[in-house]
Each structure stands twice: as C-alpha cells, then as structure tokens.
Amino acid sequence: MPLDFTAIDFETANSSSASACAVGLARVRAGEVVATAGWLIRPPAGHDHFFDINMRIHGIRPEDVAHAPSWSEQLGDLAGFAGGDVLVAHNAGFDMAVLTRACEATGDECPPYRYACSLQVARKVYQLPSYRLPFVAAEAGFAEFAHHNAVADALACAHVMIDAARRVAADDIDDLAAWTGVRVSQIAVADAPAPRRSLSFGAVA
C-alpha cells in the first residue's frame, strides 16, 4: 500500500490556538508506521499561561516547558520530520489552527501543508457510538494508549488512517479522501504577516 503521510497532534496550554506546549508526530510509509517523534514546546509569549483544565487533560505544567525549545526553535524540527507529507490529525481543524496561529504569534513562516482529518474519515468508514479518538483507535485495532499524550495520539491517528485505507482499499490519502468524500485541504498562508524567518519544507523519505 503506497500510503504515505505524517500524523500530528498538538497539546495546548490554554484556550488559545497559539499556545502549543507539546507535539507528537508519526511518519507512515507504505501503510506502516516507520518513525515517531515528540517533544515539549515553550508556548509563544502572550500565549504561555496554563489553564487548570488543560493541565488536568494532558498533565503538562509550566515548569515542564520552562526549558523546552520555543515554537520558533522547534518549528524546523517539526518541518524536518514531516517533510512534504500530507499531515493527518484527529479533528484536524484544531491542530492546523495551532500550527498557523503559533506561527502568527511568533512571526514564523507557516508551512503550507496539505492535510486530512481522521475524524471525518472515521465518520464515513466506521459505525460507532462515539468518534472520539480512543473509540475510533480501538475500532482500528489500536486500543489502550495514553490519550492526550501527543505522541500516543499521533500514533493512534496514524493507525486509524491506515486501517480506514485498508477497509476501502485506498492506495493513498487522496484516494482515501475520494472514497470517503472527505476533503484534503491546504493551509492558507497568503494573508499571513511577512515571516520573521522562513524555512525549507522538502520531502522526507
């Protein structure tokens, strides 16, 4: 199965989409997870206050990110891992908003990634009482993971897309989108402020 993509998950410090405090990534090649990565992030200034509700959800506290790389410092590593892949996330609108809003907050160039949503795909492929990630991942055969750990969530998302593609015999993300009627979107950056610095976003094998 020539199914290649990178699954991504962000955790945030508060209700601001720019308040990224952790990222998880899972690279898929030919329908198999071949690499994972993840790290804590010091949220951009002005978006770095931690709400109690967020800390209860993911367990990350201000002291945990005090010496973590800033958004600007870690963006190159994120782009280096994902390369030119289509990004996939569960409720992708949330994660793409984190990516774009954090870049806006720091003046960094936002990568114009194409992306797809595993939540939307799951609603088309599975019949479930709930489409929250733990329920969908269990249906895909990936159960009992540490929900709201960014790497674990990215890995669960990857397994959902792999399983969905196998169920409908889709060859790649675009084929899966066509089978399920789900759109592969692209981050729009044309109206973003001029970047403080730009990055190169090449393909990763």
N, C-alpha and C positions, 0 to 999 in steps of 0.2 A: 504494500500500500504506500504510494508516494505522498504520504500525508505529513507535511512539514509545517510547523508553526511554533510559536513560543507562548505558553500560558503565563499570565501575570496576575499578581494580587497585591494590592496595597492595603495597609492599615493606616488609619489616621489618628491624630492626637485629639481632634475635636470635630466640630461640625463643618469646619472649613475644608473644602476640597483640596486646598493647597497644603494642608497640614500632614503631609506624608511622614510617617515615623517608621515604616518598615516596608520592604518589598520582597516578594518571592517570585521566582521565575522557574519555569520548567520547559526545557527545549525538547521538541518532538521531531524525530526524523524517521521517515518511512513507517509512521504509525507506532513508534516506540519512543518512550522517554529515554533520552540519552544523557541528559545532564540537568542538574538543578543548581540553583544558587539563591542566596537571600542574605539580607543584612538590614541592620537598623539604620535609620536616617534621622539626622537632626533637622526638624522641620524649619522651613523658612521663617525668618524673623517676622514677627507680627502674626504668625500662624502657629506658634510654638507652645501655646497654653494647652495643657492636658485636661480634658474633661473627665470627671469621675466615671461617667457611663462608658466612655471609650476605654479607660483603663480596666474597668470590670470586664469588658468584652475581650480584649486582646492581652491584657496583663503587662503591657509596656508602660513604663513610668518615666517621668522626666529625667531621673538620674541614669536611666538605661541608655538614653541617647545623648547625654551631655558631651561625650567624647566621640560620638558617631560622626561619620562624614556628613557634611551638609548636602542639601539637594544638589547644588552645583557641583560639589566634589564627587558625588556618586553617579551623576547622570551619564557620564562617559562609560562607566562600568555597566550600567543598565543597557545602554545602546550597544556596547560591545558584545554583551551576551545575546541580545535579541537580534542584532544584525538587521537584515532586511526582511525578517519574518513578518507574517501576519500575526498580530497579537490576539490572544483569546482570553477572555475573562468572564467570570460568572457575574452577571449584571454589569456588562462591560461599560455602560454609561458612567457608572461610578468611578471605575478605575481609569478610564480615559479622561474624565474630569480632573482626577488627581494629577495625572500627567500634565495636562495642559495648564491647570491653574497653578501648580507649583512652579512650572516654567515661567508663567506670567509674573509670579511673585518674586522670582529671582532674576528675571531678565535673560534667562537662558533660551536658546533655540529649542522649540518643541519638535521632536521628531514627527514627521507626517505619516505615522504608521497607519496601515490598513488594519482593521480589527473586526472581530466577530464575537458574538455573545453566546456563551454556552447555556445560559438560562433560556434564551429564546429557542435555541436548538432543542434543549431538553423538553420544552413545552410541546414541540412538534413530534418528537420521537417517542417519548415515554408517556404513560398514563399513571400519574402519581397523585396522592392527596396533597402533597406539598412539593414545590420545586426549589426549596432551599438547598444549598449545596450539599449538606450531609445526606439528604434523602436522594438527591439525584446521583451523587457519587456512589452511594450504596447500590443503587439500581445498575450502575455501570461496573459493579464489582470491586469498588474501592471504598471499603467501609472502615469505620473506627479510626479516623485520622484526627489530628489535633486542629479542630475548626478554629479559625481566626489566628492560627499561626500562618504567616504569609506564604512560606514555602509549602507547607502542607496543603493550603488552599489552592495554590497554583498547580500543585501536583494532582489534586483531586479534579480540578477543572480540566487539566490535560487528559486524564483518564475518561472523563465524560465525553469529550470531543472524539477521542479515539474510538470509544465504544459506539457512539452515535454514528460515526462514519462507517464502522463495520456493519451496523444494523441496516443501513440503507445502501451499502456497497458504494459509498462515495470515494473517489480517488484522492481528492484534496479538499481544502477548505472551500474553495469556490464551488466545487461540485456538491459538497455537503450543503452549502447555502442554497444552491439551486434546488436540491432535493427537498429541503425543508421549508423553502420560501423565506429564508432569513437573509437579511441584507448584510453584505460585507461593506462596512463603512470606512471612511478615512478621516483622520484627524484634520480639521481645517485650521491652518495656521496663517492664512493670508492676512487676516486682520489683527494678528498679534503685534505687540510693540517690537521695534527693531531689537534683535537679540544682543545681549551684552557679549556673548561669545557663541560661536557656532561649533557644531560637531559634525563628524563624518559618520554616516549611517550606512555601512556597507553590509553585504551578505555574510552570513556566518554559516559554515558547513555543519 
